[in-house]
Amino acid sequence: MTTNQFKSFANGPTANVMAQNEWEILPALSSGFQSGKASSAQINKVLRQTSFIASAVAQYVAELSGRDVMDDGDIAAFVEKLKSAGSAQFLSIGKNLNEIASNGAASQAEARKSLGLGSSATQNNDAFLAAGSNLSDVPDKAHARANLGLGSAASRDIQESIDDLTMGKAILNGGALAVRSSRAQAGTAISNTNNLPVNAVSFVYSTAENSPGYESSLLSWGGFGGAYDVQLTASYSRPGLVKIRTKNSDIPGGVWSNWSSLYTTENKPTAQDTGAVSITGGGCCLSQ
């Protein structure tokens, strides 16, 4: 048990002290005793009021600090004990509630309860999405889209207009159809026209293997799982020059047909092409 050597004076029930109502109107209360003699009741009242508070503060310090408070005149030691007593009961601003943390899990839980905090208060912020981040803090966005039932179109940009042909964009209803594009040319990644991608618009050079024999744009499409492909070419430098060929996958490995020319007003057949012979006057007739 701690010791408190500061005792209250004249605190007994029969102590000779001035009555409180007389004390409060005593002229010397404000000016002090100026001359003459003060009565013992007056002196006892002064000593009791001062010693009472001193004794109470000293007792408080002793109990909360767990240390003896001695009447040894050491003011610095008493102030240090006073601070120690306060730290045992009050939270320090500079410690940012560390006193509660140091007191254990039970104290921490009770403090959260007193503040009305739910279970989320103890969760790591990394486990939650910040409203201000607008889902940018989702670590696995592909997994998140799958959980929402979103398909691959959810990660694609949409055409800016019906004429937007930017590759990879999702098509608007009524928008332009953008297909993949490639090229066939000797010495490049695709040197054989047979290897151009199906369902695409490509360009083929005459140097490419199995080319139509001229530089041209090439449209390809495939049916029945891509086993039966069609290639259609048109020359950009020789108007009306159009050729077509097909791939037959009934034959193991698939076999391409020869290129066949389509006759147009800009690419008319010769008499020899149709089996006709010339007659006088510039006309022609069919041979038998």
Stockholm file with secondary structure:
# STOCKHOLM 1.0

chainA/1-288         MTTNQFKSFANGPTANVMAQNEWEILPALSSGFQSGKASSAQINKVLRQTSFIASAVAQYVAELSGRDVMDDGDIAAFVEKLKSAGSAQFLSIGKNLNEIASNGAASQAEARKSLGLGSSATQNNDAFLAAGSNLSDVPDKAHARANLGLGSAASRDIQESIDDLTMGKAILNGGALAVRSSRAQAGTAISNTNNLPVNAVSFVYSTAENSPGYESSLLSWGGFGGAYDVQLTASYSRPGLVKIRTKNSDIPGGVWSNWSSLYTTENKPTAQDTGAVSITGGGCCLSQ
#=GR chainA/1-288 SS CCCBCCCCSSCSTTCCCCCHHHHHTCTHHHHCCCSSCCCHHHHHHHHHHHHHHHHHHHHHHHHHHTSCBCCSSCHHHHHHHHHHHHHHHSCCGGGTTHHHHHTCHHHHHHHHHHTTCCGGGGSCGGGSCCGGGTTTTCSCHHHHHHHTTCCGGGGSCBCSSTTCCCTTCBCCTTCCCCCBCCEECTTSSCCBGGGSCSSEEEEECTTSBTCCSSCEEEEEEEETTTTEEEEEEEESSSTTCEEEEEEETTSTTCEECCCEEECBTTBCCCHHHHTEEECTTSCEEECC
#=GC SS_cons         CCCBCCCCSSCSTTCCCCCHHHHHTCTHHHHCCCSSCCCHHHHHHHHHHHHHHHHHHHHHHHHHHTSCBCCSSCHHHHHHHHHHHHHHHSCCGGGTTHHHHHTCHHHHHHHHHHTTCCGGGGSCGGGSCCGGGTTTTCSCHHHHHHHTTCCGGGGSCBCSSTTCCCTTCBCCTTCCCCCBCCEECTTSSCCBGGGSCSSEEEEECTTSBTCCSSCEEEEEEEETTTTEEEEEEEESSSTTCEEEEEEETTSTTCEECCCEEECBTTBCCCHHHHTEEECTTSCEEECC
//
